[in-house]
Amino acid sequence: MTMHRPGRAQALRRTAASLLLLVGLGRGLGGVLLLMQGASLDTAIRASPGLARCIGLLLVVVSVAQLGAGAMLVLGHRRARTIAAVAVSAFFLDGLLNGTVLYGRPGAGGTSANFLVALVVL
């Protein structure tokens, strides 16, 4: 029989929430920069300026989902884990889309880092 340790579960929830909030802020900042500067943000971007701005908007939407999920985890909302799983999945898929659309290949732009963050949070 294993003993339940509520302190450990709470610490893990806080860690996941912190990662979601931190990564969500970073994703949102990247989205705002793409919205403001478009394809001129990075010389390696192969997408048109309009498409780069669309990706920026998507980044902001994913950021809002991550920030909301992180806040729900902090507050202990009963559906927080489900919403966090959806937000992390959106984060990873968004990274694949960004690499493909902006740089011409799905592994570009930090997709492996996105995958590692997703694994840690989930």
C-alpha positions in Angstrom: 0.0 0.0 0.0 1.3 3.4 -0.9 0.8 6.5 1.2 -0.7 9.5 -0.4 1.5 12.6 0.0 -0.6 15.8 -0.7 2.4 18.0 -0.3 4.1 16.4 -3.2 1.1 16.6 -5.4 0.6 20.3 -4.6 4.3 21.0 -5.3 4.0 19.3 -8.7 0.8 21.2 -9.5 2.6 24.5 -8.6 5.6 23.6 -10.8 3.4 22.8 -13.7 1.5 26.0 -13.2 4.7 28.0 -13.0 5.9 26.4 -16.3 2.6 27.1 -18.0 2.7 30.7 -16.9 6.3 31.3 -17.8 6.1 29.6 -21.2 2.7 31.3 -21.9 4.3 34.7 -21.3 7.1 33.9 -23.6 4.8 32.5 -26.3 2.6 35.7 -26.0 5.6 37.9 -26.3 6.7 36.1 -29.4 3.2 36.5 -30.8 3.1 40.2 -30.1 6.5 40.7 -31.8 5.3 38.8 -34.9 2.1 40.8 -35.0 4.1 44.0 -34.8 7.0 43.2 -37.1 5.8 40.3 -39.2 8.4 38.4 -41.3 11.0 41.2 -40.8 11.4 39.9 -37.2 13.8 37.2 -38.3 15.7 37.0 -41.6 15.3 33.2 -41.6 11.5 33.5 -41.8 10.3 32.3 -45.2 6.6 33.2 -44.8 5.0 36.3 -46.2 4.5 39.3 -43.8 0.7 38.6 -43.6 1.1 34.9 -42.8 3.8 35.7 -40.2 1.3 38.1 -38.5 -1.4 35.3 -38.6 1.0 33.0 -36.8 1.7 35.8 -34.3 -2.0 36.0 -33.6 -2.1 32.2 -33.1 0.8 32.5 -30.7 -1.2 35.0 -28.7 -4.3 32.8 -28.6 -2.2 29.8 -27.4 -0.5 32.1 -24.8 -3.9 33.1 -23.4 -4.9 29.4 -23.1 -1.6 28.6 -21.3 -2.0 31.6 -18.9 -5.5 30.6 -18.2 -4.6 27.0 -17.6 -1.7 28.0 -15.3 -4.0 30.3 -13.3 -6.6 27.5 -13.0 -3.9 25.2 -11.7 -2.7 27.7 -9.1 -6.3 28.2 -7.9 -7.0 24.4 -7.8 -9.9 24.5 -10.2 -11.3 21.0 -10.7 -11.0 21.0 -14.5 -7.5 22.6 -14.4 -5.6 19.4 -15.3 -7.8 18.8 -18.4 -7.5 22.4 -19.6 -3.8 22.4 -18.9 -3.4 19.2 -21.0 -5.3 20.9 -23.9 -3.2 24.1 -23.6 0.0 22.1 -23.6 -1.1 20.1 -26.6 -2.0 23.3 -28.4 1.4 24.7 -27.4 3.2 21.7 -29.0 1.1 21.7 -32.1 1.5 25.4 -32.5 5.2 24.9 -32.4 5.1 22.4 -35.2 2.9 24.7 -37.3 5.2 27.7 -36.6 8.3 25.8 -37.7 6.6 24.6 -40.9 5.0 27.9 -41.9 7.6 30.3 -40.8 10.8 28.4 -41.5 9.8 25.7 -44.0 10.3 22.7 -41.8 8.4 21.4 -38.7 11.6 20.9 -36.6 12.7 24.5 -36.9 12.2 27.2 -34.3 12.6 25.1 -31.2 10.1 22.3 -31.7 12.2 19.9 -29.6 12.3 22.4 -26.7 8.5 22.7 -27.0 8.2 18.9 -26.8 10.4 18.8 -23.7 8.3 21.5 -22.0 5.1 19.6 -22.9 6.4 16.4 -21.4 7.5 18.1 -18.1 4.1 19.9 -17.7 2.0 16.9 -18.5 
